Each structure stands twice: as structure tokens, then as C-alpha cells.
Amino acid sequence: MELDIETAEDGKVAIVTIQSENLDAGNVKKFQENIQPAIDTSQCVVVDMRRLKFVDSSGLGSLLSTLRKVNTKQGQLKLFGMSKPVQALFELVRMHRIFAIYESREEALATL
């Protein structure tokens, strides 16, 4: 399964937009490859999740891995724009306690 990601650098902030509807076992490797440059070059990575409709355990694992990498370099990872099903999953597995999750890009950027 293909995964489209767009990255826009804004100073020390990388805004990563996931263009696909799924983040799952079929595309997490591609997600990791595509997000790594943003992790390498930016102090803060903000992920736009508005198009995501489904995340499985592999997708959650890849987001956790991204969080660890960002934390290792004393950076910040912010997520925003989760659909109701994705947000429900995050709450079910208590991931909403681990990630900084916001309604909008503006809210996420305002916390930097």
C-alpha cells in the first residue's frame, strides 16, 4: 500500500502531512523513511493527521518510534487533526496520554 507524505519546513519546525487514509502494516516502513528527514533537520515535528481514517498497531508503533527519535534529540512531536475513529483508538490504548494532540495546526504551533 502506498503512503503519501508532504513535508514543509518552517524554520525549526517540520510540518508533515499524511496524505493517505491508512497508517498500517502495509505502509509504516514508507512512513518511517519519509518522516526521518524531518526528524533529522527539525527541532519540532508537527504531523497533520486530518486525512487518516485508520491506524493499526503497526501505525501506532511507528508513531511511538517517531516520538522516541524526536525525544532523543530533545525535540517535540505534535499531532493534530485526528478523525473521530483515530482519536477513539488513541484514547482506547491510552496513547492520548503520551502524545501532544491538538485540534488544529494553529493550536499545535501555538504551543511551540
Secondary structure, 3 states (H helix, E strand, C coil): CCCCEEEEEECCEEEEEECCCEECCCCHHHHHHHHHHHHHHCCEEEEECCCCCEECHHHHHHHHHHHHHHHHCCCEEEEECCCHHHHHHHHHCCHHHCCEEECCHHHHHHCC
